[in-house]
Amino acid sequence: RAVISPNSEGISIRKYLDRPVEYEKLMNILDAASKAPSAGNLQDWRFVLVTDRNLIKQAAGYCIEQYWIQTAPVLVIACAVPEKHEMYYGLRGKRLYNIQDCAAAIENILLAATDADLGTCWIGAFEEEKIRSLFGIPIDVRPQAIISMGYADETPKDRQLLPMEQLVYF
């Protein structure tokens, strides 16, 4: 199980080694994603696992000039099924709960990948319809994020984080 330590900062990696990620690691990471909490236990997330270099290169072209993505050996496209939540929770479920559920699964992916000594980056800026078309994602399934993943080929600078006193109120 992935555990976040006080020293884990979730630094985004934007440069990867040209080294494939082991299948077992990928399955463990996706298993962690599937164990995320979800409203009503609907588990409305779906994941597209991409390891084909040509598809990764094409996807990078649809990610708003983030061409560094093509260095990643793996992409995970996290998707939601909004109508499923709408059936149970109305408009709030469609507009919010499915997004929260996907975000929880994505965070599990990031933590599990970090635990497996992999680097990741959560990508939210992309042309949704082009990504949908490229990967044959059905119209009722909505891509929420793309996670690049692989062995890091950089050590980014530490981020400036707000002190806890500014984040927590008693």
C-alpha positions as CSV (number, residue, x, y, z in Angstrom):
1,R,0.0,0.0,0.0
2,A,1.2,3.5,-0.8
3,V,2.0,5.6,2.2
4,I,2.8,9.3,2.0
5,S,5.6,10.3,4.3
6,P,6.1,13.9,5.6
7,N,9.0,14.1,3.1
8,S,6.8,13.1,0.1
9,E,5.9,16.3,-1.8
10,G,4.2,15.0,-4.9
11,I,6.6,16.8,-7.2
12,S,5.6,16.7,-10.9
13,I,8.1,15.0,-13.3
14,R,8.3,16.2,-16.8
15,K,11.2,14.3,-18.1
16,Y,11.4,10.5,-18.1
17,L,14.1,7.9,-18.8
18,D,13.6,5.8,-22.0
19,R,12.8,2.7,-19.9
20,P,9.6,0.8,-19.9
21,V,7.6,0.4,-16.7
22,E,7.1,-3.1,-15.5
23,Y,3.6,-4.6,-16.1
24,E,3.3,-5.7,-12.5
25,K,3.9,-2.1,-11.3
26,L,1.3,-0.8,-13.6
27,M,-1.3,-3.3,-12.4
28,N,-0.5,-2.5,-8.8
29,I,-0.9,1.2,-9.4
30,L,-4.2,0.7,-11.2
31,D,-5.3,-1.6,-8.4
32,A,-4.6,1.2,-5.9
33,A,-6.7,3.5,-8.1
34,S,-9.6,1.1,-8.1
35,K,-9.6,1.1,-4.3
36,A,-10.3,4.9,-4.0
37,P,-13.4,6.0,-2.3
38,S,-16.4,7.0,-4.5
39,A,-19.8,8.5,-3.8
40,G,-22.3,5.7,-3.2
41,N,-19.5,3.2,-4.0
42,L,-20.4,3.8,-7.7
43,Q,-16.7,3.4,-8.8
44,D,-17.5,5.4,-11.9
45,W,-13.9,5.8,-13.0
46,R,-12.4,4.1,-16.1
47,F,-8.7,4.1,-17.0
48,V,-7.1,4.0,-20.4
49,L,-3.5,2.6,-20.1
50,V,-1.3,3.8,-23.0
51,T,2.2,2.4,-23.6
52,D,2.3,2.7,-27.4
53,R,5.0,5.4,-28.2
54,N,3.1,6.6,-31.3
55,L,-0.1,7.1,-29.4
56,I,1.8,8.9,-26.6
57,K,3.3,11.2,-29.1
58,Q,-0.1,12.0,-30.7
59,A,-1.6,12.5,-27.3
60,A,1.2,15.0,-26.4
61,G,0.2,17.0,-29.4
62,Y,-3.3,17.4,-27.9
63,C,-2.0,18.5,-24.5
64,I,-1.8,22.3,-25.1
65,E,1.9,22.5,-26.1
66,Q,3.2,20.2,-23.3
67,Y,5.4,18.2,-25.7
68,W,7.5,16.9,-22.9
69,I,4.7,14.3,-22.4
70,Q,6.1,12.3,-25.3
71,T,9.1,11.4,-23.1
72,A,6.8,9.4,-20.8
73,P,6.7,5.6,-21.4
74,V,3.2,5.4,-19.9
75,L,0.0,7.5,-19.9
76,V,-3.0,6.8,-17.9
77,I,-6.2,8.6,-19.0
78,A,-8.6,8.8,-16.0
79,C,-12.2,9.0,-17.1
80,A,-15.5,9.3,-15.4
81,V,-19.1,8.2,-16.2
82,P,-21.1,11.3,-15.2
83,E,-24.5,10.0,-16.1
84,K,-24.1,7.2,-13.5
85,H,-23.8,9.7,-10.7
86,E,-26.7,11.8,-12.2
87,M,-29.0,8.8,-11.9
88,Y,-28.3,8.5,-8.2
89,Y,-27.5,12.1,-7.1
90,G,-29.0,14.4,-9.8
91,L,-27.1,17.4,-11.1
92,R,-24.7,17.6,-8.2
93,G,-23.6,14.0,-8.8
94,K,-23.0,14.7,-12.5
95,R,-21.2,18.0,-11.9
96,L,-19.3,17.3,-8.8
97,Y,-19.3,13.7,-7.3
98,N,-17.9,12.0,-10.4
99,I,-15.1,14.6,-10.6
100,Q,-14.3,14.1,-6.9
101,D,-14.3,10.3,-7.3
102,C,-11.9,10.5,-10.3
103,A,-9.6,12.9,-8.4
104,A,-9.5,10.4,-5.5
105,A,-8.5,7.6,-7.9
106,I,-5.9,9.9,-9.5
107,E,-4.4,10.7,-6.2
108,N,-4.1,7.0,-5.4
109,I,-2.3,6.5,-8.8
110,L,0.2,9.3,-7.9
111,L,0.8,7.8,-4.4
112,A,1.2,4.2,-5.7
113,A,3.5,5.3,-8.5
114,T,5.7,7.3,-6.1
115,D,5.8,4.2,-3.8
116,A,6.9,2.2,-6.9
117,D,9.8,4.7,-7.5
118,L,8.1,6.2,-10.5
119,G,7.6,9.8,-11.4
120,T,4.3,11.2,-12.5
121,C,2.6,14.4,-13.6
122,W,-1.2,15.1,-13.4
123,I,-2.2,16.8,-16.7
124,G,-5.5,18.6,-16.9
125,A,-4.9,20.8,-19.9
126,F,-5.8,18.8,-23.0
127,E,-8.2,18.9,-25.9
128,E,-10.8,16.5,-24.6
129,E,-12.6,15.7,-27.9
130,K,-9.3,14.9,-29.6
131,I,-8.1,12.7,-26.8
132,R,-11.6,11.0,-26.8
133,S,-11.3,10.4,-30.5
134,L,-7.7,9.2,-30.4
135,F,-8.4,6.5,-27.8
136,G,-12.0,5.6,-28.9
137,I,-13.4,6.8,-25.5
138,P,-17.3,6.5,-25.7
139,I,-19.3,9.7,-25.6
140,D,-20.8,8.9,-22.2
141,V,-17.3,8.6,-20.7
142,R,-15.5,11.8,-19.9
143,P,-11.7,12.1,-19.8
144,Q,-10.8,14.0,-16.6
145,A,-7.0,13.9,-16.6
146,I,-4.0,12.4,-18.1
147,I,-1.2,11.1,-15.9
148,S,2.2,10.8,-17.4
149,M,4.3,8.1,-15.7
150,G,7.8,6.6,-15.8
151,Y,11.2,6.5,-14.3
152,A,12.3,10.1,-13.7
153,D,15.1,11.6,-15.6
154,E,15.2,14.8,-13.6
155,T,15.2,16.0,-10.0
156,P,13.0,19.1,-9.9
157,K,13.5,21.8,-7.3
158,D,11.5,21.6,-4.2
159,R,8.2,23.6,-4.3
160,Q,7.4,26.4,-2.0
161,L,4.6,25.0,0.2
162,L,2.4,27.0,2.5
163,P,2.9,26.4,6.2
164,M,0.3,24.3,7.9
165,E,-0.8,27.4,10.0
166,Q,-2.1,28.9,6.8
167,L,-4.0,25.7,5.7
168,V,-5.6,24.4,8.9
169,Y,-8.1,26.3,11.1
170,F,-9.1,25.2,14.6
